[in-house]
Amino acid sequence: MQVHDFRAGVRAWIDARGHELVAPLGDDSVDAQLDHQRRIQRMLFDDGWMRWGWPKRLGGFGGSATLRAVLGEELTSRALVHTTSWSMHEVLGPAVAEFGRPEVVEEIFPRLLRGDEFWCQGFSEPDAGSDLGSLRTTARAYSDGWLINGEKLWTSFAQHATRCVVLARTGEPGSRGVSAFLVDMDAPGVSASPLRTMAGVDEFCSTSFIDVQVPAHRLLGDANGGWRVAQYILSCERGPIFWQRGAWLGHHLGMLLGAAHNAASQTALGEAYEMLWAFRARSKATQDRIALGDLPGPEASVDKILIAAADQAVFDAARELLAGAIEADDTPRGRAWRREWAYSRAATIYGGTSEIQKDVVATRLLGLPRSA
């Protein structure tokens, strides 16, 4: 299907469904957010829209990955789904499809697309965030599989997840001794403890693995080849999910247009608009590259730097224009803006800090020497 026809079809589907797609008012919890998303995913899958852009062996209809970016854009630009939870199947799905055992992937992937399953990402640890090569979670050969022990931190939506992509050490120190596994979250020894953030939600978890038995066929890729899986996943983070995040920011920027009544607010709005469209221009090139089957490399660090700056600029503008709403308005509207502003504070940290992304740009793109 051509992108233009797909976009027109998705828009017509959204218009026809109307109020069915709007989240119920009054409950802004993560539980309600995910329940609403699952309902929309089932509707999209059953009507076919969720299946475009994914290979037929995974339950899809084929077509360019751009179709998935368009679907996410159309949904998040209307705030019908929340961009953070909607992104998870885009982050993890392509890597599991690429590195997972075909018999495993082909059985479970349609359930991911339909929303019957939700997956999470077990990378960061208490002492290994941006420096994943120092992770301490271990996996050792055991019977006909592996035994995992360790703790993961900032595991988004782990308390609601069916499966988790876990990085664990199986060999020598550093990135060469890391393997990746697809672990069932209901396996004995797995526990997820929600962490309430400054945004007032329990999106993240501390997730522990105590003598968790993982079958051999749940290894992703090769033993000690997990770094390749991790880099694949990090590349996917720079793809359709950044594009849909830009659409989410554009939706919120549009909500602010009528509130710019003085020079300071107009300046804040203009700067946010400038940052967002600088990102959109850069991200469009990345989407085109992905559509050709070429995952982005270190140049995608530019996308991450720009989307983080745009994220903070949009919600800083909201704080300027809405005059106390973020600080003091306890209505559902005020809580929603406060949650988004607080979440934007972490935009320069999660997914690789802006400092690290700038170092990647300096050393790997510009060829500058590393600082001492």
TORKOL-4160 file (C-alpha; in steps of 0.2 Angstrom, whole numbers, padded with zeros to 4 digits, m for minus):
372
<pt num="1" X="0000" Y="0000" Z="0000"/>
<pt num="2" X="0006" Y="0017" Z="m0004"/>
<pt num="3" X="0009" Y="0029" Z="0010"/>
<pt num="4" X="m0003" Y="0042" Z="0004"/>
<pt num="5" X="m0017" Y="0029" Z="0002"/>
<pt num="6" X="m0013" Y="0022" Z="0019"/>
<pt num="7" X="m0013" Y="0039" Z="0028"/>
<pt num="8" X="m0030" Y="0043" Z="0020"/>
<pt num="9" X="m0037" Y="0026" Z="0025"/>
<pt num="10" X="m0031" Y="0028" Z="0043"/>
<pt num="11" X="m0039" Y="0046" Z="0044"/>
<pt num="12" X="m0055" Y="0039" Z="0038"/>
<pt num="13" X="m0055" Y="0025" Z="0050"/>
<pt num="14" X="m0052" Y="0037" Z="0064"/>
<pt num="15" X="m0066" Y="0049" Z="0059"/>
<pt num="16" X="m0078" Y="0034" Z="0057"/>
<pt num="17" X="m0074" Y="0028" Z="0074"/>
<pt num="18" X="m0075" Y="0045" Z="0083"/>
<pt num="19" X="m0079" Y="0044" Z="0101"/>
<pt num="20" X="m0074" Y="0026" Z="0102"/>
<pt num="21" X="m0056" Y="0030" Z="0102"/>
<pt num="22" X="m0056" Y="0044" Z="0115"/>
<pt num="23" X="m0049" Y="0039" Z="0132"/>
<pt num="24" X="m0062" Y="0039" Z="0146"/>
<pt num="25" X="m0061" Y="0055" Z="0157"/>
<pt num="26" X="m0056" Y="0054" Z="0176"/>
<pt num="27" X="m0043" Y="0041" Z="0176"/>
<pt num="28" X="m0025" Y="0046" Z="0171"/>
<pt num="29" X="m0017" Y="0030" Z="0179"/>
<pt num="30" X="m0005" Y="0020" Z="0169"/>
<pt num="31" X="m0017" Y="0005" Z="0171"/>
<pt num="32" X="m0030" Y="0015" Z="0162"/>
<pt num="33" X="m0018" Y="0021" Z="0149"/>
<pt num="34" X="m0013" Y="0004" Z="0144"/>
<pt num="35" X="m0031" Y="m0003" Z="0144"/>
<pt num="36" X="m0036" Y="0010" Z="0132"/>
<pt num="37" X="m0021" Y="0007" Z="0121"/>
<pt num="38" X="m0024" Y="m0012" Z="0121"/>
<pt num="39" X="m0042" Y="m0008" Z="0116"/>
<pt num="40" X="m0037" Y="0003" Z="0101"/>
<pt num="41" X="m0024" Y="m0010" Z="0096"/>
<pt num="42" X="m0037" Y="m0024" Z="0095"/>
<pt num="43" X="m0048" Y="m0013" Z="0084"/>
<pt num="44" X="m0034" Y="m0008" Z="0073"/>
<pt num="45" X="m0028" Y="m0026" Z="0071"/>
<pt num="46" X="m0045" Y="m0033" Z="0068"/>
<pt num="47" X="m0048" Y="m0020" Z="0055"/>
<pt num="48" X="m0031" Y="m0022" Z="0047"/>
<pt num="49" X="m0022" Y="m0006" Z="0050"/>
<pt num="50" X="m0011" Y="m0012" Z="0064"/>
<pt num="51" X="m0004" Y="m0026" Z="0052"/>
<pt num="52" X="0003" Y="m0015" Z="0038"/>
<pt num="53" X="0022" Y="m0012" Z="0038"/>
<pt num="54" X="0026" Y="m0029" Z="0047"/>
<pt num="55" X="0031" Y="m0045" Z="0037"/>
<pt num="56" X="0018" Y="m0058" Z="0033"/>
<pt num="57" X="0027" Y="m0071" Z="0044"/>
<pt num="58" X="0023" Y="m0060" Z="0059"/>
<pt num="59" X="0005" Y="m0058" Z="0056"/>
<pt num="60" X="0007" Y="m0043" Z="0045"/>
<pt num="61" X="0002" Y="m0037" Z="0028"/>
<pt num="62" X="0020" Y="m0032" Z="0022"/>
<pt num="63" X="0024" Y="m0015" Z="0016"/>
<pt num="64" X="0036" Y="m0001" Z="0021"/>
<pt num="65" X="0040" Y="0003" Z="0039"/>
<pt num="66" X="0035" Y="0020" Z="0035"/>
<pt num="67" X="0017" Y="0014" Z="0036"/>
<pt num="68" X="0020" Y="0011" Z="0055"/>
<pt num="69" X="0027" Y="0028" Z="0057"/>
<pt num="70" X="0012" Y="0036" Z="0049"/>
<pt num="71" X="0000" Y="0026" Z="0060"/>
<pt num="72" X="0009" Y="0031" Z="0076"/>
<pt num="73" X="0009" Y="0049" Z="0069"/>
<pt num="74" X="m0010" Y="0049" Z="0066"/>
<pt num="75" X="m0014" Y="0042" Z="0083"/>
<pt num="76" X="m0002" Y="0053" Z="0093"/>
<pt num="77" X="m0006" Y="0069" Z="0084"/>
<pt num="78" X="m0023" Y="0067" Z="0090"/>
<pt num="79" X="m0018" Y="0061" Z="0108"/>
<pt num="80" X="m0028" Y="0045" Z="0105"/>
<pt num="81" X="m0014" Y="0035" Z="0112"/>
<pt num="82" X="0000" Y="0040" Z="0123"/>
<pt num="83" X="0017" Y="0040" Z="0114"/>
<pt num="84" X="0027" Y="0032" Z="0128"/>
<pt num="85" X="0017" Y="0016" Z="0129"/>
<pt num="86" X="0013" Y="0015" Z="0110"/>
<pt num="87" X="0032" Y="0016" Z="0107"/>
<pt num="88" X="0036" Y="m0001" Z="0115"/>
<pt num="89" X="0031" Y="m0013" Z="0101"/>
<pt num="90" X="0041" Y="m0002" Z="0089"/>
<pt num="91" X="0057" Y="m0002" Z="0100"/>
<pt num="92" X="0057" Y="m0021" Z="0104"/>
<pt num="93" X="0047" Y="m0029" Z="0090"/>
<pt num="94" X="0059" Y="m0027" Z="0076"/>
<pt num="95" X="0074" Y="m0034" Z="0086"/>
<pt num="96" X="0064" Y="m0049" Z="0092"/>
<pt num="97" X="0059" Y="m0052" Z="0074"/>
<pt num="98" X="0077" Y="m0051" Z="0068"/>
<pt num="99" X="0086" Y="m0061" Z="0081"/>
<pt num="100" X="0072" Y="m0072" Z="0089"/>
<pt num="101" X="0070" Y="m0091" Z="0084"/>
<pt num="102" X="0057" Y="m0091" Z="0070"/>
<pt num="103" X="0046" Y="m0103" Z="0078"/>
<pt num="104" X="0045" Y="m0093" Z="0094"/>
<pt num="105" X="0043" Y="m0076" Z="0085"/>
<pt num="106" X="0030" Y="m0081" Z="0073"/>
<pt num="107" X="0019" Y="m0088" Z="0087"/>
<pt num="108" X="0019" Y="m0073" Z="0099"/>
<pt num="109" X="0021" Y="m0058" Z="0087"/>
<pt num="110" X="0003" Y="m0057" Z="0081"/>
<pt num="111" X="m0002" Y="m0056" Z="0100"/>
<pt num="112" X="0010" Y="m0041" Z="0102"/>
<pt num="113" X="0003" Y="m0032" Z="0087"/>
<pt num="114" X="m0015" Y="m0035" Z="0093"/>
<pt num="115" X="m0011" Y="m0029" Z="0111"/>
<pt num="116" X="m0014" Y="m0046" Z="0119"/>
<pt num="117" X="0004" Y="m0045" Z="0124"/>
<pt num="118" X="0014" Y="m0030" Z="0130"/>
<pt num="119" X="0034" Y="m0031" Z="0131"/>
<pt num="120" X="0046" Y="m0022" Z="0141"/>
<pt num="121" X="0065" Y="m0018" Z="0140"/>
<pt num="122" X="0077" Y="m0024" Z="0153"/>
<pt num="123" X="0093" Y="m0015" Z="0150"/>
<pt num="124" X="0098" Y="m0002" Z="0163"/>
<pt num="125" X="0103" Y="m0007" Z="0180"/>
<pt num="126" X="0107" Y="0002" Z="0197"/>
<pt num="127" X="0125" Y="0004" Z="0192"/>
<pt num="128" X="0124" Y="0003" Z="0173"/>
<pt num="129" X="0113" Y="0016" Z="0164"/>
<pt num="130" X="0121" Y="0024" Z="0149"/>
<pt num="131" X="0136" Y="0012" Z="0152"/>
<pt num="132" X="0128" Y="m0004" Z="0148"/>
<pt num="133" X="0144" Y="m0013" Z="0145"/>
<pt num="134" X="0146" Y="m0013" Z="0164"/>
<pt num="135" X="0130" Y="m0022" Z="0168"/>
<pt num="136" X="0130" Y="m0035" Z="0182"/>
<pt num="137" X="0115" Y="m0046" Z="0178"/>
<pt num="138" X="0121" Y="m0063" Z="0174"/>
<pt num="139" X="0115" Y="m0078" Z="0164"/>
<pt num="140" X="0124" Y="m0095" Z="0166"/>
<pt num="141" X="0121" Y="m0111" Z="0156"/>
<pt num="142" X="0109" Y="m0122" Z="0166"/>
<pt num="143" X="0102" Y="m0139" Z="0160"/>
<pt num="144" X="0094" Y="m0135" Z="0143"/>
<pt num="145" X="0093" Y="m0116" Z="0145"/>
<pt num="146" X="0100" Y="m0102" Z="0156"/>
<pt num="147" X="0098" Y="m0096" Z="0174"/>
<pt num="148" X="0097" Y="m0077" Z="0176"/>
<pt num="149" X="0101" Y="m0067" Z="0191"/>
<pt num="150" X="0101" Y="m0048" Z="0194"/>
<pt num="151" X="0091" Y="m0032" Z="0194"/>
<pt num="152" X="0085" Y="m0020" Z="0181"/>
<pt num="153" X="0080" Y="m0002" Z="0184"/>
<pt num="154" X="0069" Y="0010" Z="0175"/>
<pt num="155" X="0060" Y="m0005" Z="0166"/>
<pt num="156" X="0045" Y="0004" Z="0158"/>
<pt num="157" X="0028" Y="m0004" Z="0161"/>
<pt num="158" X="0036" Y="m0020" Z="0168"/>
<pt num="159" X="0022" Y="m0023" Z="0180"/>
<pt num="160" X="0010" Y="m0024" Z="0165"/>
<pt num="161" X="0022" Y="m0033" Z="0153"/>
<pt num="162" X="0020" Y="m0051" Z="0146"/>
<pt num="163" X="0039" Y="m0053" Z="0141"/>
<pt num="164" X="0055" Y="m0043" Z="0144"/>
<pt num="165" X="0070" Y="m0042" Z="0133"/>
<pt num="166" X="0084" Y="m0044" Z="0145"/>
<pt num="167" X="0103" Y="m0041" Z="0143"/>
<pt num="168" X="0114" Y="m0052" Z="0154"/>
<pt num="169" X="0132" Y="m0056" Z="0156"/>
<pt num="170" X="0137" Y="m0073" Z="0149"/>
<pt num="171" X="0155" Y="m0070" Z="0146"/>
<pt num="172" X="0170" Y="m0059" Z="0148"/>
<pt num="173" X="0168" Y="m0041" Z="0155"/>
<pt num="174" X="0162" Y="m0027" Z="0143"/>
<pt num="175" X="0151" Y="m0028" Z="0129"/>
<pt num="176" X="0158" Y="m0044" Z="0121"/>
<pt num="177" X="0152" Y="m0054" Z="0135"/>
<pt num="178" X="0133" Y="m0049" Z="0135"/>
<pt num="179" X="0119" Y="m0060" Z="0128"/>
<pt num="180" X="0100" Y="m0055" Z="0125"/>
<pt num="181" X="0085" Y="m0066" Z="0131"/>
<pt num="182" X="0066" Y="m0065" Z="0129"/>
<pt num="183" X="0060" Y="m0068" Z="0146"/>
<pt num="184" X="0042" Y="m0072" Z="0152"/>
<pt num="185" X="0037" Y="m0060" Z="0165"/>
<pt num="186" X="0027" Y="m0073" Z="0174"/>
<pt num="187" X="0042" Y="m0085" Z="0176"/>
<pt num="188" X="0046" Y="m0090" Z="0194"/>
<pt num="189" X="0059" Y="m0078" Z="0201"/>
<pt num="190" X="0054" Y="m0062" Z="0191"/>
<pt num="191" X="0046" Y="m0048" Z="0201"/>
<pt num="192" X="0043" Y="m0030" Z="0196"/>
<pt num="193" X="0041" Y="m0016" Z="0209"/>
<pt num="194" X="0034" Y="0000" Z="0202"/>
<pt num="195" X="0043" Y="0017" Z="0205"/>
<pt num="196" X="0033" Y="0033" Z="0206"/>
<pt num="197" X="0041" Y="0047" Z="0197"/>
<pt num="198" X="0040" Y="0066" Z="0199"/>
<pt num="199" X="0027" Y="0065" Z="0185"/>
<pt num="200" X="0016" Y="0056" Z="0198"/>
<pt num="201" X="0015" Y="0040" Z="0188"/>
<pt num="202" X="0021" Y="0022" Z="0191"/>
<pt num="203" X="0027" Y="0020" Z="0173"/>
<pt num="204" X="0045" Y="0013" Z="0178"/>
<pt num="205" X="0049" Y="m0002" Z="0189"/>
<pt num="206" X="0064" Y="m0010" Z="0198"/>
<pt num="207" X="0064" Y="m0028" Z="0191"/>
<pt num="208" X="0073" Y="m0042" Z="0199"/>
<pt num="209" X="0078" Y="m0059" Z="0192"/>
<pt num="210" X="0082" Y="m0073" Z="0205"/>
<pt num="211" X="0086" Y="m0090" Z="0198"/>
<pt num="212" X="0075" Y="m0087" Z="0183"/>
<pt num="213" X="0075" Y="m0102" Z="0171"/>
<pt num="214" X="0075" Y="m0097" Z="0153"/>
<pt num="215" X="0074" Y="m0110" Z="0139"/>
<pt num="216" X="0088" Y="m0111" Z="0127"/>
<pt num="217" X="0076" Y="m0106" Z="0112"/>
<pt num="218" X="0073" Y="m0089" Z="0121"/>
<pt num="219" X="0091" Y="m0083" Z="0117"/>
<pt num="220" X="0090" Y="m0069" Z="0105"/>
<pt num="221" X="0104" Y="m0070" Z="0092"/>
<pt num="222" X="0120" Y="m0079" Z="0098"/>
<pt num="223" X="0128" Y="m0082" Z="0115"/>
<pt num="224" X="0139" Y="m0067" Z="0119"/>
<pt num="225" X="0131" Y="m0058" Z="0104"/>
<pt num="226" X="0119" Y="m0048" Z="0114"/>
<pt num="227" X="0127" Y="m0031" Z="0111"/>
<pt num="228" X="0122" Y="m0033" Z="0093"/>
<pt num="229" X="0104" Y="m0035" Z="0098"/>
<pt num="230" X="0106" Y="m0020" Z="0110"/>
<pt num="231" X="0112" Y="m0009" Z="0096"/>
<pt num="232" X="0098" Y="m0014" Z="0085"/>
<pt num="233" X="0085" Y="m0010" Z="0098"/>
<pt num="234" X="0094" Y="0007" Z="0101"/>
<pt num="235" X="0093" Y="0011" Z="0082"/>
<pt num="236" X="0075" Y="0007" Z="0082"/>
<pt num="237" X="0072" Y="0019" Z="0096"/>
<pt num="238" X="0078" Y="0033" Z="0084"/>
<pt num="239" X="0065" Y="0027" Z="0071"/>
<pt num="240" X="0046" Y="0028" Z="0070"/>
<pt num="241" X="0044" Y="0032" Z="0089"/>
<pt num="242" X="0054" Y="0048" Z="0087"/>
<pt num="243" X="0043" Y="0053" Z="0073"/>
<pt num="244" X="0027" Y="0049" Z="0083"/>
<pt num="245" X="0034" Y="0059" Z="0098"/>
<pt num="246" X="0036" Y="0074" Z="0087"/>
<pt num="247" X="0018" Y="0072" Z="0082"/>
<pt num="248" X="0013" Y="0071" Z="0101"/>
<pt num="249" X="0023" Y="0087" Z="0104"/>
<pt num="250" X="0015" Y="0095" Z="0089"/>
<pt num="251" X="m0002" Y="0091" Z="0096"/>
<pt num="252" X="0002" Y="0100" Z="0113"/>
<pt num="253" X="0010" Y="0114" Z="0104"/>
<pt num="254" X="m0006" Y="0117" Z="0094"/>
<pt num="255" X="m0016" Y="0117" Z="0111"/>
<pt num="256" X="m0005" Y="0132" Z="0116"/>
<pt num="257" X="m0008" Y="0143" Z="0100"/>
<pt num="258" X="m0022" Y="0153" Z="0108"/>
<pt num="259" X="m0013" Y="0157" Z="0124"/>
<pt num="260" X="0001" Y="0168" Z="0117"/>
<pt num="261" X="m0005" Y="0185" Z="0123"/>
<pt num="262" X="0012" Y="0194" Z="0126"/>
<pt num="263" X="0029" Y="0196" Z="0119"/>
<pt num="264" X="0037" Y="0183" Z="0131"/>
<pt num="265" X="0024" Y="0170" Z="0128"/>
<pt num="266" X="0025" Y="0173" Z="0109"/>
<pt num="267" X="0044" Y="0171" Z="0110"/>
<pt num="268" X="0043" Y="0154" Z="0120"/>
<pt num="269" X="0030" Y="0148" Z="0107"/>
<pt num="270" X="0041" Y="0153" Z="0093"/>
<pt num="271" X="0056" Y="0144" Z="0100"/>
<pt num="272" X="0047" Y="0128" Z="0103"/>
<pt num="273" X="0040" Y="0128" Z="0086"/>
<pt num="274" X="0057" Y="0131" Z="0078"/>
<pt num="275" X="0065" Y="0117" Z="0088"/>
<pt num="276" X="0051" Y="0105" Z="0084"/>
<pt num="277" X="0052" Y="0108" Z="0065"/>
<pt num="278" X="0071" Y="0107" Z="0065"/>
<pt num="279" X="0068" Y="0089" Z="0073"/>
<pt num="280" X="0055" Y="0085" Z="0061"/>
<pt num="281" X="0066" Y="0089" Z="0046"/>
<pt num="282" X="0080" Y="0079" Z="0052"/>
<pt num="283" X="0068" Y="0064" Z="0057"/>
<pt num="284" X="0060" Y="0064" Z="0040"/>
<pt num="285" X="0077" Y="0059" Z="0033"/>
<pt num="286" X="0079" Y="0045" Z="0046"/>
<pt num="287" X="0062" Y="0038" Z="0041"/>
<pt num="288" X="0066" Y="0038" Z="0023"/>
<pt num="289" X="0082" Y="0028" Z="0027"/>
<pt num="290" X="0073" Y="0016" Z="0037"/>
<pt num="291" X="0060" Y="0013" Z="0023"/>
<pt num="292" X="0074" Y="0007" Z="0012"/>
<pt num="293" X="0079" Y="m0006" Z="0025"/>
<pt num="294" X="0094" Y="0003" Z="0032"/>
<pt num="295" X="0094" Y="0006" Z="0051"/>
<pt num="296" X="0101" Y="0023" Z="0057"/>
<pt num="297" X="0119" Y="0023" Z="0064"/>
<pt num="298" X="0128" Y="0036" Z="0075"/>
<pt num="299" X="0120" Y="0050" Z="0065"/>
<pt num="300" X="0103" Y="0046" Z="0073"/>
<pt num="301" X="0111" Y="0054" Z="0089"/>
<pt num="302" X="0107" Y="0070" Z="0080"/>
<pt num="303" X="0089" Y="0065" Z="0081"/>
<pt num="304" X="0090" Y="0061" Z="0099"/>
<pt num="305" X="0098" Y="0078" Z="0103"/>
<pt num="306" X="0085" Y="0087" Z="0093"/>
<pt num="307" X="0069" Y="0078" Z="0100"/>
<pt num="308" X="0075" Y="0080" Z="0118"/>
<pt num="309" X="0077" Y="0099" Z="0115"/>
<pt num="310" X="0060" Y="0101" Z="0107"/>
<pt num="311" X="0052" Y="0091" Z="0120"/>
<pt num="312" X="0058" Y="0103" Z="0134"/>
<pt num="313" X="0055" Y="0118" Z="0123"/>
<pt num="314" X="0037" Y="0113" Z="0120"/>
<pt num="315" X="0033" Y="0110" Z="0139"/>
<pt num="316" X="0043" Y="0125" Z="0144"/>
<pt num="317" X="0032" Y="0136" Z="0133"/>
<pt num="318" X="0017" Y="0128" Z="0141"/>
<pt num="319" X="0023" Y="0133" Z="0158"/>
<pt num="320" X="0025" Y="0151" Z="0152"/>
<pt num="321" X="0009" Y="0152" Z="0143"/>
<pt num="322" X="m0003" Y="0143" Z="0155"/>
<pt num="323" X="0001" Y="0154" Z="0170"/>
<pt num="324" X="0002" Y="0143" Z="0185"/>
<pt num="325" X="m0008" Y="0128" Z="0178"/>
<pt num="326" X="0007" Y="0116" Z="0179"/>
<pt num="327" X="0011" Y="0121" Z="0197"/>
<pt num="328" X="m0006" Y="0123" Z="0204"/>
<pt num="329" X="m0021" Y="0117" Z="0193"/>
<pt num="330" X="m0027" Y="0100" Z="0200"/>
<pt num="331" X="m0040" Y="0098" Z="0187"/>
<pt num="332" X="m0038" Y="0083" Z="0175"/>
<pt num="333" X="m0032" Y="0096" Z="0162"/>
<pt num="334" X="m0019" Y="0103" Z="0174"/>
<pt num="335" X="m0013" Y="0086" Z="0180"/>
<pt num="336" X="m0010" Y="0081" Z="0162"/>
<pt num="337" X="0000" Y="0096" Z="0158"/>
<pt num="338" X="0010" Y="0094" Z="0174"/>
<pt num="339" X="0013" Y="0076" Z="0170"/>
<pt num="340" X="0020" Y="0080" Z="0153"/>
<pt num="341" X="0031" Y="0094" Z="0159"/>
<pt num="342" X="0038" Y="0083" Z="0172"/>
<pt num="343" X="0041" Y="0069" Z="0159"/>
<pt num="344" X="0050" Y="0082" Z="0148"/>
<pt num="345" X="0063" Y="0085" Z="0161"/>
<pt num="346" X="0070" Y="0068" Z="0158"/>
<pt num="347" X="0070" Y="0069" Z="0139"/>
<pt num="348" X="0089" Y="0074" Z="0140"/>
<pt num="349" X="0092" Y="0058" Z="0150"/>
<pt num="350" X="0082" Y="0043" Z="0145"/>
<pt num="351" X="0088" Y="0033" Z="0129"/>
<pt num="352" X="0105" Y="0040" Z="0131"/>
<pt num="353" X="0109" Y="0057" Z="0139"/>
<pt num="354" X="0112" Y="0072" Z="0128"/>
<pt num="355" X="0130" Y="0073" Z="0134"/>
<pt num="356" X="0133" Y="0055" Z="0127"/>
<pt num="357" X="0124" Y="0059" Z="0111"/>
<pt num="358" X="0135" Y="0074" Z="0108"/>
<pt num="359" X="0150" Y="0064" Z="0112"/>
<pt num="360" X="0144" Y="0052" Z="0098"/>
<pt num="361" X="0142" Y="0066" Z="0086"/>
<pt num="362" X="0159" Y="0073" Z="0090"/>
<pt num="363" X="0169" Y="0057" Z="0089"/>
<pt num="364" X="0160" Y="0046" Z="0077"/>
<pt num="365" X="0153" Y="0059" Z="0065"/>
<pt num="366" X="0165" Y="0074" Z="0066"/>
<pt num="367" X="0180" Y="0064" Z="0069"/>
<pt num="368" X="0185" Y="0074" Z="0084"/>
<pt num="369" X="0197" Y="0067" Z="0097"/>
<pt num="370" X="0190" Y="0061" Z="0114"/>
<pt num="371" X="0192" Y="0073" Z="0128"/>
<pt num="372" X="0204" Y="0067" Z="0142"/>
